Amino acid sequence: MRGQILSFDDASGAGLISGDDGIRYTFGREAISPPAAITAGLRVDFVPVAGEATNVMLLAAAPAPAAPSATPGVPVDGFDFQTVFLSFMGRTRRSHFWIAWACLLVAGFVVNLVPFLGPLLGLALIWPNTAIQVTRLHDMGRTGWLVLIPVVTTIVGIIAMIMTVGVSVFLNWQAIENEDPEVIVATFLPMLGIGAIMGLVGLIFLLWIGISDSQRGDNRFGPNPKGE
């Protein structure tokens, strides 16, 4: 298989290769055959074994990255729209996360204005929203499964709302049927509190992943997108 060296620590003799299959592989200096100078960007041919690159042969340096461009569809400052919005692999730095989040916020607002198809189109935004959160967690050195925190909170909150209102309606059915305003308010007021907790958890989670700095150096999800 072929790939490209993403990073190499000369002191430890350990490095990381991005395979053409989209998977990253670790390798050691001893895997290079024949021994040669190792730098990021070199194309290599290697044999993947359980997440590790063996029998690594250096080929040629990768093409130099293109200069920043404002042309549509061309990455600017390393911001690749397709990768950021669709991929659950790799890492997304803070600035790119907020750019993507703002784009999705505007997209969600526009989608809600579309009659009939709005809800269906809104479902399509779940994927990119999840992708940017997962790769942002990766950049922090965290597992992407933490993205389930606000999801689980929402599910538990909805269940709590249904149970709370259901029990209250059952116990005060006569008063509700007589349209007693105090009982009606007391029945549905807990929904506001539960909804506020759900919203607060979502906001705290957003600020946490949006403000936390990148983990320095390479981690198990890939190289630092800021090059630090």
C-alpha positions as CSV (number, residue, x, y, z in Angstrom):
1,M,0.0,0.0,0.0
2,R,1.1,3.6,-0.6
3,G,0.7,6.6,1.6
4,Q,2.4,9.8,2.9
5,I,4.5,10.5,6.0
6,L,2.6,12.9,8.2
7,S,5.1,13.3,10.9
8,F,8.3,11.8,12.3
9,D,10.0,12.4,15.6
10,D,13.8,11.9,15.1
11,A,14.4,11.6,18.8
12,S,12.0,8.7,19.5
13,G,12.3,7.3,16.0
14,A,8.4,7.1,15.7
15,G,6.3,8.5,13.0
16,L,2.8,8.5,11.4
17,I,1.8,7.6,7.9
18,S,-1.5,8.5,6.2
19,G,-2.4,5.5,3.9
20,D,-4.1,6.0,0.6
21,D,-7.0,4.0,2.2
22,G,-7.7,6.9,4.5
23,I,-6.3,5.1,7.6
24,R,-3.3,6.4,9.6
25,Y,-0.5,3.9,10.5
26,T,2.3,4.2,13.0
27,F,5.9,3.2,12.1
28,G,9.3,3.1,13.6
29,R,12.7,4.1,12.1
30,E,13.7,0.5,11.9
31,A,10.8,-0.1,9.4
32,I,12.5,2.1,6.8
33,S,14.3,0.0,4.2
34,P,16.9,1.0,3.2
35,P,17.7,3.5,6.1
36,A,17.3,7.1,4.9
37,A,16.5,10.6,6.0
38,I,12.8,10.8,7.0
39,T,10.8,13.9,6.6
40,A,7.1,14.8,6.6
41,G,5.6,14.8,3.1
42,L,7.5,11.9,1.6
43,R,5.5,9.3,-0.3
44,V,6.1,5.8,0.8
45,D,5.2,2.2,0.0
46,F,4.5,0.0,3.0
47,V,2.9,-3.2,4.3
48,P,0.1,-2.5,6.9
49,V,-0.1,-4.9,9.8
50,A,-2.6,-4.3,12.6
51,G,-2.4,-0.5,12.4
52,E,1.3,-0.4,11.9
53,A,3.3,0.2,8.7
54,T,6.1,-2.3,8.1
55,N,8.6,-2.7,5.2
56,V,8.4,1.1,4.5
57,M,10.1,2.2,1.3
58,L,10.5,5.9,0.6
59,L,9.3,7.0,-2.8
60,A,9.3,10.7,-3.4
61,A,8.3,13.9,-1.8
62,A,4.7,14.9,-2.0
63,P,3.8,18.0,-4.0
64,A,4.1,21.3,-2.2
65,P,0.7,22.5,-0.9
66,A,-1.0,25.2,-3.0
67,A,-1.0,28.7,-1.8
68,P,-4.2,29.9,0.1
69,S,-6.9,30.7,-2.4
70,A,-10.4,32.2,-2.3
71,T,-11.5,30.2,-5.2
72,P,-14.7,28.2,-4.4
73,G,-14.0,24.6,-3.6
74,V,-10.3,25.2,-2.9
75,P,-9.2,24.9,0.8
76,V,-8.4,28.2,2.5
77,D,-5.9,28.1,5.4
78,G,-6.3,24.4,5.4
79,F,-10.1,24.5,5.6
80,D,-11.4,21.7,3.4
81,F,-15.2,21.9,3.4
82,Q,-15.6,18.3,2.2
83,T,-13.4,16.9,5.0
84,V,-14.7,19.1,7.8
85,F,-18.4,18.6,7.1
86,L,-18.4,14.9,6.0
87,S,-15.5,13.1,7.7
88,F,-15.4,11.6,11.2
89,M,-11.7,11.0,10.8
90,G,-8.9,13.3,11.8
91,R,-8.9,16.5,13.8
92,T,-10.5,19.9,13.4
93,R,-9.0,23.0,15.0
94,R,-11.1,25.6,16.9
95,S,-11.2,28.3,14.2
96,H,-12.4,25.8,11.6
97,F,-14.9,24.3,14.0
98,W,-16.5,27.8,14.5
99,I,-16.5,28.5,10.8
100,A,-18.3,25.2,10.1
101,W,-20.7,25.7,13.0
102,A,-21.6,29.2,11.7
103,C,-22.2,27.8,8.2
104,L,-24.4,25.0,9.5
105,L,-26.3,27.5,11.7
106,V,-27.1,29.6,8.6
107,A,-28.0,26.5,6.6
108,G,-30.4,25.4,9.4
109,F,-32.1,28.8,9.4
110,V,-32.5,28.7,5.6
111,V,-33.7,25.1,5.6
112,N,-36.4,26.0,8.1
113,L,-37.8,28.5,5.6
114,V,-38.4,25.8,3.0
115,P,-42.0,24.6,3.0
116,F,-42.8,20.9,3.3
117,L,-39.2,19.7,2.7
118,G,-37.7,21.8,5.6
119,P,-37.8,19.1,8.2
120,L,-36.4,16.5,5.8
121,L,-33.6,18.7,4.8
122,G,-32.9,19.5,8.4
123,L,-32.3,15.8,9.1
124,A,-29.5,15.9,6.5
125,L,-27.7,18.5,8.6
126,I,-27.3,16.0,11.5
127,W,-24.4,14.3,9.7
128,P,-22.2,17.4,9.3
129,N,-23.1,18.8,12.7
130,T,-22.0,15.5,14.3
131,A,-18.9,15.3,12.1
132,I,-17.5,18.7,13.2
133,Q,-18.1,17.9,16.8
134,V,-16.5,14.5,16.6
135,T,-13.3,15.8,14.9
136,R,-13.1,18.7,17.3
137,L,-13.2,16.2,20.2
138,H,-10.4,14.3,18.4
139,D,-8.4,17.5,18.2
140,M,-8.7,17.8,22.0
141,G,-7.5,14.2,22.4
142,R,-11.0,13.0,23.4
143,T,-13.1,10.2,22.0
144,G,-15.8,11.2,19.6
145,W,-18.4,9.2,21.5
146,L,-18.6,12.2,24.0
147,V,-20.7,13.8,21.3
148,L,-23.6,11.7,22.8
149,I,-23.6,13.8,26.0
150,P,-26.1,16.4,24.8
151,V,-28.0,13.7,22.8
152,V,-28.5,11.5,25.9
153,T,-29.4,14.6,28.0
154,T,-32.1,15.5,25.5
155,I,-33.6,12.0,25.4
156,V,-33.6,11.8,29.2
157,G,-35.1,15.3,29.4
158,I,-37.9,14.4,27.0
159,I,-38.7,11.2,28.9
160,A,-38.7,13.2,32.2
161,M,-41.1,15.8,30.6
162,I,-43.5,13.2,29.5
163,M,-43.5,11.4,32.9
164,T,-43.8,14.5,34.9
165,V,-46.6,16.0,32.9
166,G,-48.3,12.6,32.7
167,V,-48.3,12.0,36.4
168,S,-49.5,15.6,37.1
169,V,-52.3,15.3,34.6
170,F,-53.4,11.9,36.1
171,L,-53.4,13.4,39.6
172,N,-55.1,16.7,38.7
173,W,-57.4,15.6,35.9
174,Q,-60.5,17.0,37.4
175,A,-59.0,20.4,38.0
176,I,-57.5,20.5,34.5
177,E,-60.8,19.5,33.0
178,N,-62.4,22.5,34.9
179,E,-59.6,24.7,33.4
180,D,-58.2,25.7,36.7
181,P,-55.3,28.1,35.6
182,E,-53.2,27.5,38.7
183,V,-53.3,23.7,38.2
184,I,-52.6,24.0,34.5
185,V,-49.6,26.2,35.1
186,A,-48.3,23.9,37.9
187,T,-48.7,20.9,35.6
188,F,-46.7,22.2,32.7
189,L,-44.2,24.5,34.5
190,P,-41.7,21.6,35.1
191,M,-41.3,21.3,31.4
192,L,-39.7,24.7,31.3
193,G,-37.2,23.8,34.0
194,I,-36.3,20.5,32.3
195,G,-36.0,22.3,28.9
196,A,-33.7,24.9,30.5
197,I,-31.4,22.1,31.8
198,M,-31.3,20.5,28.4
199,G,-30.4,23.8,26.7
200,L,-27.8,24.6,29.4
201,V,-26.1,21.2,28.9
202,G,-26.0,21.7,25.1
203,L,-24.6,25.2,25.5
204,I,-21.9,24.1,28.0
205,F,-20.9,21.2,25.7
206,L,-20.7,23.6,22.7
207,L,-18.5,26.1,24.5
208,W,-16.3,23.3,25.9
209,I,-15.4,21.8,22.5
210,G,-15.3,25.3,20.9
211,I,-13.0,26.9,23.4
212,S,-10.7,24.1,24.4
213,D,-7.3,24.3,22.7
214,S,-5.8,21.6,20.4
215,Q,-3.8,18.8,22.0
216,R,-0.2,19.6,21.1
217,G,1.6,17.3,18.7
218,D,0.2,14.1,17.1
219,N,-2.4,12.0,18.9
220,R,-4.1,8.8,18.0
221,F,-6.5,10.7,15.7
222,G,-3.8,12.3,13.6
223,P,-1.3,15.2,13.4
224,N,-2.0,18.6,15.0
225,P,-3.9,20.6,12.4
226,K,-2.1,23.8,13.6
227,G,1.3,22.1,13.1
228,E,2.2,22.5,16.8
